[in-house]
C-alpha cells in the first residue's frame, strides 16, 4: 500500500513529475535523449565519415565498452526507459502538446516492441526468419544503423514539437496546465 501511495505522489495527473517537477523532469529526459542521439550520430560518423567497418562502429561508448553496445540488454533498457518516461510525463501535457506527445509515445511503443523482439532472440538464440543474428521486423528491410537513426528521428521530432508547444501553450491550454513549464501563453498579454 505504501508503494502505491508513494508512486501516486510522483506520477499520474497530480503527481509531482507532472506538476511541480514536470519542467525539471522534461529537461533530464531531453538530456538523456540527446546523449543517446550523440551516440548514434558518433556511430554514423564512424561509418560514413571515417569509413570504419560497421561491426567496429559502436559510437563513443563502443570505444570504451564494445561488449556493452553489442548487448541487446543495453538497447532494450534504453527503449524501456524511454517508454516509461513518455508514460510518466504524459499527464503534464495539455492540448496540442499532448497530441504530439501521444504520437511520440505510440511510435516509442512500436520501437520498444522491436527492441523486445531483439532481446528475446538474443536470450533464446532463436533468430527471426533464420537470420544469423537477432533481427527486428523493420530490419528485414533496412540496415540496423540506418533503422536506429530513423526510429530515433521519428520519436524525437514529435517529442520536441510537444515540448515546444508545451512551453508556448495557447491560453486555453495554459489554463489546464498544472506545471510551471509554460512561458506566457500564445495570445495572452505579457
C-alpha positions as CSV (number, residue, x, y, z in Angstrom):
1,X,0.0,0.0,0.0
2,X,2.8,2.4,0.9
3,X,4.5,1.9,-2.5
4,X,1.2,2.7,-4.3
5,X,0.7,5.9,-2.4
6,X,4.3,6.9,-3.0
7,X,4.0,6.1,-6.7
8,X,0.9,8.2,-6.9
9,X,2.7,11.1,-5.2
10,X,5.2,11.2,-8.1
11,X,3.2,10.0,-11.2
12,X,-0.3,10.5,-12.5
13,X,-2.2,13.7,-13.3
14,X,-1.5,15.2,-9.8
15,X,1.9,13.6,-9.3
16,X,5.0,15.7,-8.7
17,X,6.6,14.7,-12.0
18,X,3.6,16.2,-13.8
19,X,3.1,19.3,-11.7
20,X,5.9,20.9,-9.6
21,X,8.8,18.9,-11.2
22,X,7.5,18.5,-14.7
23,X,9.8,21.1,-16.2
24,X,12.9,19.6,-14.5
25,X,11.9,16.0,-15.4
26,X,11.4,17.0,-19.1
27,X,14.9,18.6,-19.1
28,X,16.5,15.5,-17.6
29,X,14.6,13.3,-20.1
30,X,15.7,15.6,-23.0
31,X,19.3,15.4,-21.9
32,X,19.2,11.6,-21.8
33,X,17.6,11.5,-25.3
34,X,20.2,14.0,-26.7
35,X,23.1,11.8,-25.2
36,X,21.5,8.8,-27.0
37,X,21.4,10.8,-30.2
38,X,25.0,11.7,-29.8
39,X,25.9,8.0,-29.6
40,X,24.0,7.2,-32.8
41,X,25.5,10.2,-34.6
42,X,29.0,9.2,-33.4
43,X,28.4,5.7,-34.8
44,X,27.1,7.2,-38.1
45,X,30.2,9.4,-38.4
46,X,32.4,6.4,-37.7
47,X,30.8,4.6,-40.6
48,X,30.2,7.3,-43.2
49,X,32.9,9.9,-42.4
50,X,35.8,7.8,-41.1
51,X,35.0,4.6,-43.1
52,X,35.0,2.2,-40.2
53,X,33.5,-1.3,-40.7
54,X,30.0,-1.5,-39.2
55,X,31.0,-4.1,-36.5
56,X,33.7,-1.7,-35.2
57,X,31.5,1.4,-35.2
58,X,29.9,1.5,-31.8
59,X,29.7,5.2,-31.0
60,X,31.6,6.7,-28.1
61,X,30.6,4.1,-25.6
62,X,31.6,1.4,-28.0
63,X,35.2,2.6,-28.0
64,X,35.4,2.1,-24.2
65,X,32.9,-0.8,-23.8
66,X,32.5,-2.6,-27.1
67,X,30.7,-5.6,-25.4
68,X,28.2,-3.2,-23.9
69,X,27.0,-1.6,-27.1
70,X,26.7,-5.1,-28.7
71,X,24.4,-6.2,-25.8
72,X,20.7,-6.2,-26.6
73,X,20.1,-5.5,-22.9
74,X,21.5,-2.0,-23.3
75,X,19.3,-1.2,-26.2
76,X,16.3,-2.7,-24.7
77,X,17.0,-0.9,-21.4
78,X,17.1,2.4,-23.1
79,X,13.9,1.6,-25.1
80,X,12.0,0.8,-21.9
81,X,13.3,3.8,-20.1
82,X,12.1,6.0,-23.0
83,X,8.7,4.3,-22.9
84,X,8.3,4.7,-19.1
85,X,9.3,8.3,-19.3
86,X,6.8,9.0,-22.1
87,X,4.1,7.4,-20.0
88,X,5.1,9.0,-16.7
89,X,5.4,12.6,-18.1
90,X,2.3,12.4,-20.3
91,X,-0.2,13.8,-17.8
92,X,1.7,17.1,-17.6
93,X,0.8,17.9,-21.2
94,X,-2.4,19.5,-22.5
95,X,-4.0,20.3,-25.8
96,X,-1.8,20.3,-28.9
97,X,1.3,19.4,-26.9
98,X,-0.5,16.3,-25.5
99,X,-1.4,15.2,-29.0
100,X,2.2,15.4,-30.2
101,X,3.5,13.7,-27.0
102,X,1.0,10.9,-27.7
103,X,2.3,10.5,-31.2
104,X,5.9,10.1,-29.9
105,X,4.6,7.7,-27.2
106,X,2.9,5.4,-29.7
107,X,5.9,5.4,-32.0
108,X,8.1,4.5,-29.0
109,X,5.7,1.7,-28.2
110,X,6.5,0.2,-31.6
111,X,10.2,0.9,-31.1
112,X,10.1,-0.8,-27.7
113,X,8.4,-3.8,-29.3
114,X,11.2,-4.1,-31.9
115,X,13.8,-4.0,-29.1
116,X,11.9,-6.5,-27.1
117,X,11.8,-8.8,-30.1
118,X,15.6,-8.4,-30.5
119,X,16.2,-9.1,-26.8
120,X,14.1,-12.2,-26.8
121,X,16.0,-13.5,-29.8
122,X,19.4,-12.7,-28.1
123,X,18.3,-14.5,-25.0
124,X,16.8,-17.6,-26.7
125,X,19.2,-17.9,-29.7
126,X,16.2,-18.3,-32.0
127,X,16.5,-15.7,-34.6
128,X,13.8,-14.2,-36.8
129,X,13.4,-15.9,-40.2
130,X,16.6,-17.9,-39.8
131,X,18.9,-14.9,-39.7
132,X,22.4,-15.3,-38.1
133,X,21.8,-12.5,-35.6
134,X,18.8,-11.0,-33.7
135,X,16.7,-9.1,-36.3
136,X,13.8,-6.8,-35.9
137,X,10.8,-6.7,-38.2
138,X,11.8,-3.5,-39.9
139,X,15.4,-4.7,-40.0
140,X,14.3,-7.3,-42.5
141,X,14.1,-4.4,-45.0
142,X,16.5,-1.7,-43.6
143,X,20.1,-2.0,-42.2
144,X,20.3,-1.7,-38.4
145,X,22.3,1.6,-38.2
146,X,20.0,3.4,-40.6
147,X,16.9,1.9,-38.9
148,X,18.0,3.2,-35.5
149,X,18.6,6.7,-36.9
150,X,15.2,6.6,-38.4
151,X,13.4,5.3,-35.3
152,X,15.2,7.9,-33.1
153,X,14.2,10.7,-35.5
154,X,10.6,9.7,-35.8
155,X,10.3,9.6,-32.0
156,X,12.4,12.7,-31.4
157,X,10.6,15.1,-33.8
158,X,7.1,14.8,-32.3
159,X,8.6,14.8,-28.8
160,X,10.4,18.1,-29.4
161,X,7.2,19.5,-31.1
162,X,5.3,18.5,-27.9
163,X,7.9,20.2,-25.7
164,X,7.9,23.4,-27.7
165,X,4.1,23.6,-27.8
166,X,4.0,22.8,-24.0
167,X,6.3,25.7,-23.3
168,X,4.2,28.0,-25.5
169,X,0.6,27.0,-24.9
170,X,-2.5,28.7,-26.1
171,X,-4.4,30.5,-23.3
172,X,-7.0,27.6,-23.0
173,X,-4.2,25.0,-22.9
174,X,-2.3,27.0,-20.2
175,X,-5.4,27.2,-18.1
176,X,-5.4,23.4,-17.9
177,X,-1.7,23.1,-17.1
178,X,-0.6,22.2,-13.6
179,X,3.1,22.6,-14.1
180,X,5.5,25.5,-14.3
181,X,6.6,24.8,-17.8
182,X,4.7,27.4,-19.7
183,X,6.0,30.8,-20.7
184,X,3.4,33.4,-21.4
185,X,0.6,31.6,-23.3
186,X,0.3,32.4,-27.0
187,X,-2.4,35.1,-27.4
188,X,-2.1,36.3,-23.8
189,X,-0.7,39.7,-22.9
190,X,2.7,39.8,-21.2
